[in-house]
Amino acid sequence: MRVRRALISASSKDRLDQLAGALKDLGIEVLSTGGTATKLEELGVSVTSVESVTGQGEILGGRVKTLHPKIHGAILARPDHEGDAAELERAGIEEIDLVVVNLYPFEEWLTRQGATHDELIEHIDVGGPALIRAAAKNHARVGIVTSPSQYDEIAAELRASGGELGESTRRRLAAEAFAQTARYDAAIADWLASAEDDFPQSIMLGFDRVRDLSYGENPHQRAAFYVELGARTHLLARVERIHGRELSFNNLGDLDAGRSLLSEFELPACVVIKHSNPSGVAVAGNVLDAYRRARDGDPLSAYGGVILVNRTVDGELGELLADTFVEVLMAPDFDDDALAALTRKPNTRILHNRERRRFNPGERDFRRVVGGLLVQDRDSESEDRESMLVATETAPTERQWGDLIFAWRVAKHVKSNAIVLAKDLATVGIGAGQMSRVDSVELSVKKADGRADGAVLASDAFFPFADGPEAALDAGVTTLVQPGGSIRDDEVIAAMDERGASMVLTSRRHFRH
């Protein structure tokens, strides 16, 4: 298909010179309007105004520019169709062979703090999607370019072929174009639906692939990382890999778990993640001590883990980390001495996290199931002391309260059934993912390896019987926090009172399946 006439309507002028140069050199007539026409003329391209083609200027403050039969007829006319050709001739319409459109940046405005409803409405493109869909529908004759990232490739093909676009290129561009309009509409629909309190009747999701991954959870599974359109931030936003191998599918899952848990703490903190569960967590007066105590919570599991800290890594911590096997290390910064130590190991993935925006707590969780999707509100809230009830005759001490709140926040991020033992603001034993809550208690005690004496226990859901708490008390645990709500709460409370231990109820569980 030979390109003789092109229409360009570009909200973003990025890289426009790359494509404009090729069109100019090949003598392709360019139609355009508004700011795009001005930019093209600055680039030395002769422009035919859309207004001169349609005989109609822009109306409604620019809301209507290209919605005209002389534009859409020129795009939608079918190749080798006698009836279409005759109609074009009678109407004096000349075919358009290439359409270049990128849309008003609705998704960008969606992420802007303080953007008003009216501003967002005005950034919903109407003419652009109409042009894109028309050109994509008629890809048998028309090429449709929707992103500046495509300009280089299209310019190169046009130059190499003397102004022609191949059939396979047009078909691929059409597929990308329909994906573009679908995701654009999905972002708008999701924004409008989010104004309602209830779950919408239909959910339209839009995601862009930003990274191919070497494989999935296992080497025989293909994988990629996609970013949700219109999201305020995402897992790797403003994250720079400054050393080591590419991130894997499992690395990204562990990072997601670690970042969610780390966001619970303002004090210097360290989280060690293994298979999406924390193996050790601690807060301390400085990040070096936080790392040591998190690592020592389960030193065997910490080997080969994903480590996240919320303070700058200095030389001393860098040397300490360099002496062990670390899969991934993420921190808000690294000093030169730390990097000198850490980069001695070629495969350690070192991530510089410059993101300071918080994840949107209003985001919903999506989980794929066969033939469908489970959707829920994100479990983003953490209960504070004022909302908790002391259920036993004995109340926790102030020191125990600190450990209880800490352990409760960690338990929310551990796979159910979850039990967390903590002492002095560090985990000493974590029981995760067991089918029986008693098994989780016993696993946490085993992980504590004699350090459960004087520890507190947090359980993500209620104890259905007193056997779980009693096993913890036998190991030296002194106080517990759990949601409550079992029909046998009275029996569990009585067992605690009989042993002189304290227990706090939160009235909210935090299952994590």
C-alpha positions as CSV (number, residue, x, y, z in Angstrom):
1,M,0.0,0.0,0.0
2,R,1.5,3.3,-1.1
3,V,1.1,6.2,1.2
4,R,0.3,9.4,-0.7
5,R,-1.7,11.3,1.9
6,A,-1.4,11.3,5.7
7,L,-3.4,12.9,8.5
8,I,-1.6,13.7,11.8
9,S,-3.3,14.8,15.0
10,A,-0.9,14.4,17.9
11,S,-1.6,15.4,21.4
12,S,2.0,14.6,22.3
13,K,4.6,16.2,19.9
14,D,7.3,13.9,21.2
15,R,9.5,12.4,18.5
16,L,7.3,13.9,15.8
17,D,10.4,15.1,13.9
18,Q,11.4,11.4,13.3
19,L,8.2,10.7,11.3
20,A,7.8,14.2,9.8
21,G,11.2,14.0,8.1
22,A,10.3,10.8,6.3
23,L,7.0,12.1,5.1
24,K,8.6,15.3,3.8
25,D,11.4,13.5,2.0
26,L,8.9,11.1,0.3
27,G,6.7,13.9,-0.8
28,I,3.7,12.6,1.2
29,E,0.9,15.2,1.6
30,V,0.2,16.0,5.3
31,L,-3.1,17.1,6.7
32,S,-3.2,18.4,10.2
33,T,-4.9,20.9,12.5
34,G,-4.2,23.1,15.5
35,G,-1.0,22.7,17.5
36,T,0.1,19.7,15.5
37,A,0.0,21.7,12.3
38,T,2.0,24.5,13.9
39,K,4.6,22.0,15.1
40,L,4.9,20.3,11.7
41,E,5.4,23.6,10.0
42,E,8.2,24.4,12.5
43,L,9.8,21.2,11.4
44,G,9.7,22.3,7.8
45,V,6.8,20.2,6.7
46,S,4.2,21.7,4.4
47,V,0.8,21.2,5.9
48,T,-2.7,21.1,4.4
49,S,-5.2,22.3,7.0
50,V,-8.1,20.0,7.8
51,E,-10.3,23.1,7.7
52,S,-9.4,23.6,4.0
53,V,-10.4,20.1,3.3
54,T,-13.7,20.1,5.1
55,G,-14.7,23.7,4.6
56,Q,-15.6,23.8,8.2
57,G,-13.5,25.3,11.0
58,E,-13.2,23.9,14.5
59,I,-16.3,24.4,16.6
60,L,-17.3,24.1,20.3
61,G,-13.9,25.4,21.5
62,G,-12.0,22.7,19.6
63,R,-14.2,19.8,20.7
64,V,-15.1,19.1,17.0
65,K,-12.2,19.2,14.5
66,T,-12.0,16.1,12.4
67,L,-15.5,14.6,12.7
68,H,-16.5,15.2,9.1
69,P,-17.4,13.0,6.1
70,K,-14.6,14.4,4.1
71,I,-12.1,13.1,6.7
72,H,-13.8,9.8,7.7
73,G,-14.9,9.1,4.1
74,A,-11.3,9.5,3.0
75,I,-10.2,7.0,5.7
76,L,-13.0,4.4,5.5
77,A,-13.2,4.1,1.7
78,R,-12.6,0.5,0.8
79,P,-9.8,-0.5,-1.6
80,D,-10.9,-1.6,-5.1
81,H,-14.6,-0.9,-4.3
82,E,-16.3,0.7,-7.3
83,G,-19.2,2.1,-5.3
84,D,-16.8,3.7,-2.7
85,A,-14.6,5.1,-5.5
86,A,-17.6,6.6,-7.3
87,E,-18.9,8.2,-4.1
88,L,-15.5,9.7,-3.3
89,E,-15.3,11.2,-6.8
90,R,-18.8,12.7,-6.6
91,A,-18.0,14.2,-3.2
92,G,-14.6,15.4,-4.2
93,I,-12.9,13.4,-1.5
94,E,-9.3,12.2,-1.8
95,E,-8.2,9.1,0.1
96,I,-6.1,9.3,3.3
97,D,-3.6,6.4,3.5
98,L,-1.9,7.0,6.8
99,V,-3.4,8.3,10.1
100,V,-1.2,9.3,13.0
101,V,-3.0,10.0,16.2
102,N,-2.1,10.0,19.9
103,L,-4.9,10.8,22.3
104,Y,-5.5,13.5,24.9
105,P,-3.6,12.4,28.0
106,F,-6.6,11.4,30.1
107,E,-4.6,8.7,32.0
108,E,-1.9,11.2,32.9
109,W,-4.5,13.7,34.2
110,L,-6.1,10.9,36.2
111,T,-2.9,10.6,38.2
112,R,-2.6,14.3,38.9
113,Q,-3.4,15.3,42.4
114,G,-6.2,17.9,42.5
115,A,-7.4,17.3,39.0
116,T,-11.1,18.3,38.9
117,H,-14.0,16.5,37.3
118,D,-14.3,19.1,34.6
119,E,-10.6,19.0,33.8
120,L,-10.8,15.2,33.4
121,I,-13.9,15.5,31.2
122,E,-12.1,17.9,28.9
123,H,-9.2,15.4,28.6
124,I,-11.5,12.7,27.2
125,D,-10.7,12.5,23.5
126,V,-13.6,11.9,21.1
127,G,-12.3,12.7,17.6
128,G,-9.0,10.8,18.2
129,P,-10.6,7.5,19.0
130,A,-12.9,7.9,16.0
131,L,-10.0,8.4,13.7
132,I,-8.1,5.5,15.2
133,R,-11.0,3.1,14.9
134,A,-11.8,4.2,11.4
135,A,-8.2,3.7,10.2
136,A,-7.8,0.4,12.1
137,K,-11.0,-1.0,10.6
138,N,-9.8,-0.2,7.1
139,H,-6.3,-1.5,7.7
140,A,-6.5,-3.3,4.3
141,R,-5.7,0.2,2.9
142,V,-4.8,2.5,5.7
143,G,-1.9,2.5,8.2
144,I,-2.7,3.7,11.8
145,V,0.0,4.9,14.1
146,T,-1.0,5.6,17.7
147,S,2.3,6.1,19.6
148,P,5.5,8.1,19.3
149,S,7.3,4.8,20.1
150,Q,6.2,3.6,16.6
151,Y,7.5,6.6,14.6
152,D,11.1,5.3,14.1
153,E,9.9,1.9,12.8
154,I,7.3,3.4,10.4
155,A,9.7,6.1,9.1
156,A,12.3,3.4,8.4
157,E,9.8,1.2,6.6
158,L,8.5,4.1,4.5
159,R,12.0,5.2,3.5
160,A,13.2,1.6,2.7
161,S,10.1,0.9,0.5
162,G,9.8,4.2,-1.2
163,G,6.6,5.2,0.7
164,E,4.9,1.8,1.1
165,L,3.5,0.1,4.3
166,G,3.3,-3.7,4.2
167,E,0.2,-5.7,4.9
168,S,1.6,-7.3,8.0
169,T,2.7,-3.9,9.4
170,R,-0.8,-2.5,8.8
171,R,-2.5,-5.5,10.5
172,R,-0.2,-5.3,13.5
173,L,-0.7,-1.5,13.8
174,A,-4.5,-2.0,13.7
175,A,-4.3,-4.6,16.5
176,E,-2.3,-2.1,18.6
177,A,-4.7,0.6,17.7
178,F,-7.8,-1.2,18.9
179,A,-5.9,-2.2,22.1
180,Q,-5.2,1.5,22.6
181,T,-8.8,2.6,22.3
182,A,-10.0,-0.2,24.4
183,R,-7.6,0.6,27.3
184,Y,-8.4,4.3,26.9
185,D,-12.1,3.6,27.2
186,A,-11.4,1.2,30.1
187,A,-9.6,4.0,32.1
188,I,-12.5,6.4,31.5
189,A,-15.1,3.8,32.5
190,D,-13.2,2.8,35.6
191,W,-12.9,6.5,36.6
192,L,-16.6,7.1,36.2
193,A,-17.5,3.9,38.0
194,S,-15.2,4.7,40.9
195,A,-17.4,7.6,41.8
196,E,-20.0,5.0,42.9
197,D,-19.8,3.3,46.3
198,D,-20.7,-0.1,45.0
199,F,-18.9,-2.5,42.7
200,P,-19.6,-1.7,39.0
201,Q,-21.7,-4.1,37.0
202,S,-18.8,-4.5,34.5
203,I,-15.1,-4.0,35.0
204,M,-12.9,-3.0,32.1
205,L,-9.2,-3.3,32.8
206,G,-6.3,-1.8,30.8
207,F,-2.7,-2.7,31.2
208,D,0.4,-2.0,29.2
209,R,3.2,-4.5,28.9
210,V,6.4,-2.8,30.1
211,R,8.8,-5.7,30.6
212,D,9.2,-9.2,29.3
213,L,10.4,-11.6,32.0
214,S,12.8,-14.5,31.5
215,Y,10.1,-17.0,32.7
216,G,7.3,-17.3,35.2
217,E,7.1,-19.0,38.5
218,N,8.8,-22.0,36.8
219,P,11.1,-22.1,33.7
220,H,8.4,-23.7,31.5
221,Q,6.0,-20.7,32.0
222,R,6.2,-17.6,29.9
223,A,5.8,-14.3,31.8
224,A,5.7,-10.5,31.5
225,F,5.1,-7.5,33.7
226,Y,2.1,-5.2,32.9
227,V,1.3,-1.8,34.4
228,E,-2.3,-0.7,35.0
229,L,-3.3,2.3,33.0
230,G,-4.1,5.4,35.1
231,A,-2.4,4.0,38.2
232,R,-0.9,6.6,40.5
233,T,2.2,4.5,40.8
234,H,3.2,0.9,40.4
235,L,5.6,-1.7,41.7
236,L,8.7,-0.5,39.7
237,A,7.8,3.2,39.3
238,R,10.9,5.3,39.9
239,V,12.9,2.1,40.7
240,E,16.3,1.9,39.1
241,R,18.2,-1.4,38.9
242,I,21.7,-0.2,39.4
243,H,23.4,-3.6,39.6
244,G,22.8,-7.3,39.0
245,R,20.7,-9.5,36.8
246,E,17.2,-8.7,35.4
247,L,14.3,-9.1,37.9
248,S,12.4,-12.3,37.6
249,F,8.7,-13.1,38.0
250,N,9.3,-14.4,41.5
251,N,11.4,-11.4,42.4
252,L,8.6,-9.1,41.5
253,G,6.1,-11.0,43.6
254,D,8.5,-10.9,46.6
255,L,9.0,-7.2,46.1
256,D,5.3,-6.5,46.1
257,A,4.9,-8.4,49.4
258,G,7.9,-6.6,50.9
259,R,7.0,-3.1,49.8
260,S,3.5,-3.5,51.2
261,L,4.8,-4.7,54.6
262,L,7.6,-2.1,54.8
263,S,5.0,0.7,54.2
264,E,3.6,-0.2,57.7
265,F,6.6,1.4,59.4
266,E,7.9,5.0,59.7
267,L,10.9,4.1,62.0
268,P,14.1,2.5,60.4
269,A,12.9,-0.9,59.3
270,C,14.0,-4.0,57.4
271,V,11.9,-6.7,55.8
272,V,13.3,-10.1,54.6
273,I,11.0,-11.8,52.1
274,K,11.0,-15.5,51.1
275,H,8.4,-16.9,48.7
276,S,6.1,-13.9,49.3
277,N,6.2,-14.3,53.1
278,P,8.3,-12.4,55.5
279,S,10.9,-14.5,57.2
280,G,12.1,-11.7,59.4
281,V,11.0,-8.1,60.2
282,A,12.4,-5.5,62.6
283,V,12.3,-1.8,63.4
284,A,15.2,-0.2,65.3
285,G,16.9,3.0,66.0
286,N,19.0,2.6,62.8
287,V,18.7,0.5,59.7
288,L,21.8,-1.5,60.5
289,D,20.3,-2.8,63.7
290,A,17.0,-3.3,61.9
291,Y,18.7,-5.5,59.3
292,R,20.6,-7.6,61.8
293,R,17.5,-8.3,63.9
294,A,15.3,-9.0,60.9
295,R,17.9,-11.4,59.5
296,D,18.3,-13.1,62.9
297,G,14.6,-13.7,63.2
298,D,15.1,-16.6,60.8
299,P,18.8,-16.7,59.6
300,L,18.4,-19.9,57.7
301,S,15.5,-18.5,55.6
302,A,17.1,-15.1,55.2
303,Y,19.8,-16.7,53.0
304,G,18.9,-15.9,49.4
305,G,16.1,-13.7,50.4
306,V,14.7,-10.4,49.1
307,I,15.7,-7.6,51.5
308,L,14.0,-4.2,51.7
309,V,15.0,-1.3,54.0
310,N,13.5,2.2,54.3
311,R,16.7,4.1,55.0
312,T,20.0,4.7,53.1
313,V,22.4,1.7,53.0
314,D,25.8,2.9,54.2
315,G,29.2,1.2,54.0
316,E,28.9,-0.8,57.2
317,L,25.5,-2.3,56.2
318,G,26.7,-2.8,52.6
319,E,29.7,-4.9,53.9
320,L,27.4,-6.9,56.1
321,L,25.0,-7.6,53.2
322,A,27.9,-8.4,50.8
323,D,28.9,-11.2,53.1
324,T,25.7,-13.2,52.5
325,F,23.7,-14.3,49.6
326,V,21.0,-11.7,48.7
327,E,18.7,-12.2,45.7
328,V,17.4,-8.6,45.7
329,L,18.2,-5.5,47.8
330,M,15.9,-2.5,47.7
331,A,16.6,0.8,49.5
332,P,15.8,4.5,49.1
333,D,19.6,5.2,48.6
334,F,23.1,3.8,48.8
335,D,26.3,5.6,49.6
336,D,29.5,5.0,47.6
337,D,31.1,2.6,50.2
338,A,27.9,0.5,50.2
339,L,27.9,0.2,46.4
340,A,31.6,-0.7,46.4
341,A,30.9,-3.6,48.7
342,L,27.7,-4.8,47.2
343,T,28.8,-4.7,43.6
344,R,31.5,-7.2,44.3
345,K,28.9,-9.9,43.7
346,P,27.9,-9.7,40.1
347,N,24.4,-11.2,40.4
348,T,23.0,-9.3,43.4
349,R,20.1,-7.2,42.1
350,I,20.4,-3.8,43.7
351,L,17.4,-1.5,43.4
352,H,17.4,2.2,44.1
353,N,13.8,3.1,45.0
354,R,13.1,6.8,44.5
355,E,9.4,6.5,44.7
356,R,7.9,8.6,47.5
357,R,4.3,8.4,46.5
358,R,2.2,6.0,48.5
359,F,0.2,3.2,46.8
360,N,-3.4,4.1,46.4
361,P,-5.2,2.5,49.4
362,G,-8.5,2.6,47.4
363,E,-7.1,0.2,44.8
364,R,-9.0,-3.1,44.5
365,D,-7.3,-6.5,44.5
366,F,-7.9,-8.8,41.5
367,R,-7.2,-12.5,41.4
368,R,-7.6,-14.6,38.3
369,V,-9.6,-17.8,38.6
370,V,-10.7,-20.1,35.8
371,G,-12.9,-18.2,33.5
372,G,-13.3,-15.2,35.8
373,L,-11.9,-12.7,38.3
374,L,-12.2,-12.3,42.0
375,V,-12.4,-8.7,43.0
376,Q,-12.1,-7.2,46.5
377,D,-11.1,-4.1,48.3
378,R,-7.4,-4.0,49.2
379,D,-6.7,-4.9,52.9
380,S,-4.9,-1.6,53.5
381,E,-6.0,-0.6,57.0
382,S,-4.1,-1.3,60.2
383,E,-5.9,-1.2,63.5
384,D,-4.4,1.0,66.2
385,R,-4.4,0.5,70.0
386,E,-7.4,2.6,70.6
387,S,-9.6,0.3,68.6
388,M,-8.5,-2.9,70.4
389,L,-10.1,-4.5,73.5
390,V,-8.2,-6.1,76.4
391,A,-10.3,-9.2,77.0
392,T,-8.4,-10.7,79.9
393,E,-8.0,-9.8,83.6
394,T,-4.4,-9.0,83.0
395,A,-3.5,-6.1,80.7
396,P,-0.4,-5.9,78.5
397,T,2.4,-3.7,79.7
398,E,3.5,-0.7,77.7
399,R,6.4,-2.6,76.3
400,Q,4.1,-5.5,75.4
401,W,1.7,-3.1,73.7
402,G,4.5,-2.0,71.4
403,D,5.3,-5.5,70.4
404,L,1.6,-6.4,70.0
405,I,1.0,-3.6,67.5
406,F,4.2,-4.5,65.7
407,A,3.4,-8.2,65.5
408,W,-0.2,-7.4,64.4
409,R,1.0,-5.3,61.5
410,V,3.4,-8.0,60.3
411,A,0.7,-10.8,60.6
412,K,-1.5,-8.9,58.1
413,H,1.2,-9.6,55.5
414,V,1.8,-13.3,56.2
415,K,-0.1,-16.1,54.3
416,S,-2.9,-17.6,56.4
417,N,-3.0,-19.3,58.7
418,A,-0.6,-16.7,60.1
419,I,1.1,-16.6,63.5
420,V,3.8,-14.1,64.3
421,L,6.0,-14.2,67.4
422,A,7.8,-10.9,68.2
423,K,9.9,-9.4,70.9
424,D,11.5,-6.0,71.2
425,L,10.0,-4.9,67.8
426,A,11.5,-7.8,65.9
427,T,10.0,-11.1,64.8
428,V,11.5,-14.2,66.4
429,G,9.3,-16.8,64.8
430,I,6.7,-16.8,61.9
431,G,4.3,-19.7,61.1
432,A,2.8,-19.2,57.7
433,G,0.4,-20.9,55.3
434,Q,-0.5,-23.9,57.5
435,M,-3.9,-25.6,57.2
436,S,-4.3,-25.7,61.0
437,R,-3.8,-22.7,63.3
438,V,-2.2,-24.9,65.9
439,D,0.3,-26.1,63.3
440,S,1.1,-22.4,62.6
441,V,1.7,-21.8,66.3
442,E,4.0,-24.8,66.6
443,L,5.9,-23.8,63.5
444,S,6.4,-20.3,64.8
445,V,7.7,-21.7,68.1
446,K,10.0,-24.0,66.2
447,K,11.3,-21.0,64.2
448,A,11.8,-19.1,67.4
449,D,14.3,-21.8,68.5
450,G,14.1,-21.0,72.2
451,R,13.5,-17.3,71.8
452,A,9.7,-17.4,72.4
453,D,10.1,-16.7,76.2
454,G,8.7,-13.3,76.8
455,A,7.5,-12.9,73.2
456,V,4.1,-11.7,72.1
457,L,1.9,-13.6,69.6
458,A,-0.3,-12.2,66.8
459,S,-2.8,-14.4,64.9
460,D,-4.4,-13.1,61.7
461,A,-7.8,-14.8,62.6
462,F,-9.5,-16.1,65.7
463,F,-8.5,-19.2,67.7
464,P,-11.3,-21.7,67.4
465,F,-10.0,-23.5,70.5
466,A,-7.7,-22.8,73.4
467,D,-5.1,-25.3,72.2
468,G,-3.3,-22.8,70.0
469,P,-2.8,-20.1,72.7
470,E,-1.9,-22.8,75.3
471,A,0.9,-24.1,73.0
472,A,2.2,-20.6,72.7
473,L,2.0,-20.0,76.5
474,D,3.9,-23.3,77.1
475,A,6.7,-21.9,74.9
476,G,7.0,-18.8,77.0
477,V,4.7,-16.3,75.2
478,T,3.2,-13.8,77.6
479,T,0.5,-12.0,75.6
480,L,-1.6,-12.4,72.5
481,V,-3.4,-10.3,69.9
482,Q,-6.1,-11.9,67.7
483,P,-9.4,-10.8,66.1
484,G,-11.7,-12.8,68.3
485,G,-15.2,-13.8,67.1
486,S,-15.1,-17.5,67.8
487,I,-18.1,-19.1,69.5
488,R,-15.4,-20.4,72.0
489,D,-13.9,-17.0,72.8
490,D,-14.9,-17.4,76.4
491,E,-13.0,-20.6,76.7
492,V,-9.9,-19.1,75.1
493,I,-10.1,-16.0,77.4
494,A,-10.6,-18.3,80.5
495,A,-7.5,-20.3,79.5
496,M,-5.5,-17.1,79.3
497,D,-6.8,-15.9,82.6
498,E,-5.9,-19.2,84.3
499,R,-2.3,-18.8,83.2
500,G,-2.2,-15.1,84.1
501,A,-1.5,-14.0,80.5
502,S,-3.0,-11.1,78.6
503,M,-4.9,-11.1,75.4
504,V,-6.2,-8.3,73.1
505,L,-9.0,-8.6,70.6
506,T,-9.0,-6.4,67.4
507,S,-12.5,-7.4,66.0
508,R,-11.0,-7.6,62.5
509,R,-9.2,-10.5,60.9
510,H,-6.6,-10.2,58.1
511,F,-6.7,-13.5,56.1
512,R,-4.2,-13.6,53.2
513,H,-4.7,-16.5,50.9
